[in-house]
Amino acid sequence: MMSLSFRNRIAVYNLISAAALIAIVFGVVYSVVRFSINYDINHDLETEIRYHQEFVEKQPINHLMLVEPSEWEESEHNEINVNPVFVQIFDSNGQFYEKSRNLKDEILKFKYGEKETYTEDTFLDGNPIRQVQAPLISHGHTVGYVIIAMSMEQEIRLLDNLSQVLIIAFFTVLLVLFFITRFIAGKSIRPAVDIINTASKITNSNLGERIELPKNKDELFELSTSINQLLDRIEDAVVRERKFTSDASHELRTPLAVIQGTLEVLIRKPRKSTEYEEKIRYCISEVNRLNDLADQLLLLARFENQKAAVQIENIELDEIILQVLERYSSRIAAKDIALSFEFSDHYKIRSDAYLVSVILENLISNAVKYTKEKGKIVITLDESDGKISCLIADSGVGIAPEDLQKIYNEFFRAESQRQSIKGTGLGLSIVKRLCILLNAELNIQSDLGKGTTAIVTFQAGDYQETI
């Protein structure tokens, strides 16, 4: 069964259910016909029995007759081929008394002493008959016995013919039904075949192919729609992966090319130690940039849709901010940035400590990086409705409105940022993905030339302590 095609399986399953239903219907038809035939025969036999019993009952005790003399003149008692009725009479002692002429030399089976009427199917001269034996009672005494029999040959032949016709019709109907169902099933699953053919054409270089939607909005329509939506998501993911790979390759080659070019310039001729030192420092800065880029790429790969890697616990958000600020204290001091971060409570949140530190480090790093000398950075914490928000505002170069919607794309850097400051364009992409991973809310607002404000909202922890 498993090796059959889907169309043939539908036809076979339908055939099995139809076979059961047709068998029940045919069985009922056969049973009704058989019941009707038996009912008619039994009714005729009972009529004959009552006739003889009533005749005997009416006889006076002094002139008792077991059978009416004219009874034997009826054609049904003389013919053996057309609706024959066989009659045989016995006296009270079980001695043969009289029988119908159509019995000729044959006799019916007699059961002496039987007080009740009973029916028996037997044979007469090799032909099937049904006979009924009943006592003849006159004035409360059994004065004899009567046996009435009727031929069953025609009825049995009728039932045999009916059973043969029903059997032949049963298999004929099933055979025709199988091919009709198979044809209809083939037409019905044609959209599924189209889905298979279209899906087989889709390759990595042909992701734009889509399944044609069926005209009827049924289950196959929903399946085709779902597959098309899946293909849209796959195509989008592949396009983004290609772009990411291309951009990552470009970003990795750029510092390597700079380092290679600088070193090649150094070895062309002898130079002063100050020149060597300057170029080496420049190469070191490019190596650091390359390391940062590699770390960010590894971070993206590590936490891409891996919720199982998240370890949720109660953590102190203010402590994480202080640790990040300590790591960037030298850069803040070098640019003489005025930093404002004051708090009176320990703000507990439910999240992953490492991922939260990555989010805050990227946001604070951007604030420090894009804030000009003698600029200002303000960090505030606020709790409301079971959530804690961290606001990081700087007075940096800002982002143009047309670039604000693209800042979460990998390797995207706003025009205002590219002009003066080097970067990878991965920081905010990482922040956005980690916020989604931690179910945190991220909102970034910016005015070109005035600065940028980033607000991250976390789920509050189980409790809060006062300093």
N, C-alpha and C positions, 0 to 999 in steps of 0.2 A: 504493500500500500504506500509506503514511504517513497518508493521509486517512481510513483505516478506523478504526472504533472499536476499543477494546481487545478487546471481546468478539468482534468480527468478525475481528480479527487472530489471536486464539487459534484460532478456527474455521478460518481459512485456513491457518495454519501446521500445524495438525493434519491438515487436508485434504491438504496437500502430502506430508507424511510417510506418511499412509495411502494416497495415490495411488501412491506409489513402492512401498510394501509390497504392495498389491493387484496392481499391474502385474507385480511379480515372481512372485507366487503364480499369477496367471492365465497368465503366460508359461510357468511350470513345468508347469501343468496341460496347456496346449496342446502343449508339447514332449513330455510323457509320452504323451499320446494319439497324437500323430503318430509317435513312436518305436514305440509298440506296433503301430500299423497297418502301418508299414513293415516291422517285424520279422516280422509274420504273413505279409505278402505275400512277403517275401524267403525266409522259411522254406518256404512252399508252392512257390515257384519252384525252390528248391534241391532239394526233395523230388522234383519232376517231373524235373529234370535228372539227378539220381542214378539215378532209375528207368530212364531211357533209356540212360544210360551203362552201368549194370550189365547191362541186357539185351543191349547190343551186345558187352560184354566176354565174355559167356557163349556167344556164338555161335561155332560152329566156323568155321575160316577158309574151308572149302570150301562151306559153306552159310550165308554171311553174310546177315543181315537187319538193316536199319537201324531197323526199328520193328516192334513186335509187332502182328500182324494184328488182334487184338481191341481194340487201343488206340483205334481210331477209333469203336468202338461205345459208348464211355462217354459219358454225357450231357453232361459238362462240355466235351466236344469237339464236341458237336452244337448246344448252346444258345449264344446270343450275349447273352442278357439276364440270365440268372441264373448268377452265379459262373462265367463262361466261362473256359476255359483254351485258349489257342491254341497249336497245335504246328505247326512247319514243319521239314521235314528236307531237307538237301542232302547230295549225295555228296561224295567226297573232292576232286572236281574243281570243286566249287562249283555243280554243276548241280542244279536243283530235283529233289527225289525224291518227296516226299509232304507233304501238309498236312492239318490237321483240317478237317472239313466246315464248322465254324462260321466259317472264314475266307472261305468262298465265293470271290468274285473278288478278295479282298484278299490282299496278301502282306506279310510282315513284312520289316523291314530286315535285310539280310544283309551281313556283313562277311567277305569271303573271305580265307582265310589266317590268320585270328586263331587263335593257338595257345592263348590263355588264355580263361578264362570272364570275360565282362564283361557289365555290366548297363547298360541305357539306358532312360530315360523318354521316350516318344514318343507318337504318336497313330496310331490305326487308325480309318479312316473318320470322322475328326473327334472320336473319343473317346480320352481319355487311357488309355494302357496302360504297363505296365512289362514289358520283355522281357529275357530272359537268353539269351545265345548261348554254347554250349559245344561243344568238339570231341568227337566219338565215336571212341573208341580201341579197337582190337581187336588183341591180340597185339603191342602196342607201336607200331602204325601208326594214323594218323588215317584213318578210313574214311568219315567224314562229319561233318556238323555238325547240331546240333539247336538250334532257337530255341523257347523257351517264353515265352509272354506271358500276362499276366493283366490284366483290366480294372481301372482305378483310379478309375472314375467314381464309384462309391458312396463310396469312401474319401475322395476329394477333396471330394465333396458334404458328407460328414460333417465334415471339417475346416473347410470354409467355414462350415457352420452353427454349428459350435463357436466359431469366431472371431467370428462375428456376435453369438452369445449372450454371449460373454465381453466384447465391446466394449460392448454395451448394458448388461450387468450392471455393468461397470466404472463407467460414468457414472451409472447409477442409484444404485449404492451410494455413490458420492462425493457425489451430491446429497443423499441421505438423511442420510449421515454429517455433511455440513456443517450441516444444520439441527439435528441432534441435538447436535452439538458446540457449536453456537452457543447452544442452550438450556441445556446443562450449564454452559458458560462463563458465561452470564448469571447462573445460580444461584450459581456459585462466586465471582464477583466482586461479588456483591450487597453484602457488607460494605465493599468498596472504594467502591461507589456511596454507601453510607451515610456513609462517611468524607468523601467530597466534599460531600454535602449538608450534613452537620454543619459542616464547615469553612467552607462558604459562609455559614452563619448567624452565624459568630463575627465580631464586630466589636469595636472598642475599648470599646464600652459593654456588650458581652455576652461578656466573657471567661470567664464561669463555665460556658459550654456545653462539654460533653464528649462524646466519641465513645463510643457504646455498644459494648462489647467483644463480639466474636463468641463463639459457644458453643464452637467448636473452637479449641484453643490451637495454631494454626498460624502461618504467617508473617504473615497478616493480623491475627491477634491481637497478635503482637509489634509490628506496625506501629501498630495502634490504641493500644496501651499506650505506645509511644514518643511518639506524637503527643500523647496526653493528658499525659504527663510534660512534653513541651515546652510545652504550653498552661499547665500549672501554673507552669513557670518564667517564661513570658511574663507571666502574670497577676500573679505575685509581683513581677516587675520593674516592671510598669506601676503596681501599687499602691504600691510603694516610690517610684517616680518621682513619682507624684501627691502622695504624702505629703511627699517631699523638696521638690517645687516649692511646695507649700502652706506648709510650714514655712519654706523659704527666703524666700518672699514675706513671710511674717509677720515673720521676723527682720530683713529689710531695711527693712520699713515702720516697725518699732518705733523705731530710732534716728532715722530721718527725722522721725517724728512728734514725738519728744522735742525734736529740734533746732527744728522748726517751732514747737512750742508755746512753747519758751523764747524764741525770737526775737520771737514775737508778744507775749509778756508784756513784753519789753524796750521795744517801740515804743509801748506804750500811753500811757506818760507818762515824763517825764524822771526819771532816776535818778542816784544817786551813782556816781562812777567805780568804786568798789569793787564795787558791785552789778553794773555792766557787766562788770567784769573777772571776777567770780565766774561769771556766766552764760556768758560767752565761753569760759572754761576748761571749763565743763561741756559746752558745745557741741563744743569741740575733742576732749574725751574721747569723745563720742558719734561724732564723725567718725572718730577712730582706731578705735573699735570697728567702725564700718561698713567701714573699709578692711581691717581684719583679717578680717571676715566675707567680703568680696569676694575677698580673696586665698585664703582657704580654699576657697571655692566654686570658684574658678578652678583650684585645685590638684586638687580632686576631679575636675573635668571633664577635666583634662589627663592624669591618670594612671589613668583608669578603663579597666582592661583593656588597657593599652598597654605590653606587655612589650618592644616594640621600642625604647621610649624609654629603657630601662634601660641604663646603661653600667657594666658590672662591671669592677672593678679592685682592686688592693691599696691599702687606705687605712688610716690610723692612727686607730683609734677614740678613743684618749685625746686626740689633737689636736682632733678634732671636738668632744668634750665641753668641752675648755678654751675653744674659740672660742664655744660656746653660753653657757658660764658668764660669759665676758667681756661678752657682750651683755646678760646679765641681772644683772650685778654691781651696778648702781645700785639695782635693785629689791630684791636680796638685802640690800644694805647699808641701804636705807631701812626694811626690816622687821626689821633686826638678827637675821637668820637665821644660825645656826651651820652652815656648810657644811663637810662632810668629803669630800674627794676626794684620795686619795693613790694613787700607782702607782709601781712600780719598773721596769716594762718598757713598751716601745711595743707596744701590742696591735694587730697587723695583722689586718684582716678583708677578705674578698672581697665587695664590694658596690658600690653606687652612692653616691658621696660626698654628692651633693646630697640624695638621698632619705633617707639616714641622718641627715643634719643636720636635716631636717624632722622625722623621728621623734623624735630626741633633744630638739629644741627644743620640741616639743609636750609631751613628758613632763616636761622640766625646767620649762617654763612653768607646767604644772599644779601641779607640786610647789611652786613659788614662790608661785603665785596662792593656793593653798588652805592653805598653811602660815601659821599665825598669827604675830604678832610674837614675836620671841625664840624661835621654834621651831627645828627642826633638820632638815637635809637631808643624807642620806648617799648617796654615789655610789661604787660599787665595780665593779671589773672582774675577771673570773675566766675562766680557760681550762681546758677539760676535753673530752677525746675529739674534738679537732679543731674545737671550737666555742668561741666567746668570748661570755660573758654580761655584760650591763651591768645592774646593779641600781641603781634610783633609789628611795630610801625617804624619805618625809617624815612629819612629825608633825602633819599637817593635820586637816581636819574629818572625813575618811574618807567611806566610802560604805556605805549600809545593804545587808545581804545581798540583799534583794529587788530592789534597784536594780543590783546588780553585773552581772547578766546582760544589762542593757539599755544599758550604758555605750557600746557600739560603734554604737548606732543614731544616725543623723543627728539633731542638734538635741535629743537627750535630755540632760537635766541632772538629777542626783539632787537630791532634796529638800534635803539638807544643803548642797548647793552653791548652789542657787537662792536660799536665804534671805539670804545675805550678800554674794555675789560675782557680778558680771555675767560672762557668757560666751556663746559661740555654740552650744556643744554639738556642735561638729564636730571638735574636736581628736583625740579618741580614735578616731573613725570614720576619720579620715585616717590615723592611726597604724596601725590595723588593716589597712586596705587596702594601705598601703605595705609592711607586713610580709609580707602575702600576695604582693605583687608581687616582693619581694626574697627570698622563701622564708625569711624570718626568723620566729622563734617569739616570741610575745608572751603574757605571763602577768601579770595584774594581781590583786593581793590587797589587801583593805582591811578595816579595822575602824572602825566608826562612832565618831567622836570620838577615835580614836587615830592615824589616819594611813593612808596608802596606799603600797604597794610595787609598782613596775612592773619586770618583768624582760624584757629583750629579748636574744635569743640569735642571734648571727650565725655564718656560716661563717668559720672562721679563714683567714687569708691564707697565702701560700706560705712565709713565713718570719717570724721574730720577732727583734727586736734588743733588746739589754740596754743600759740607760742607763749 
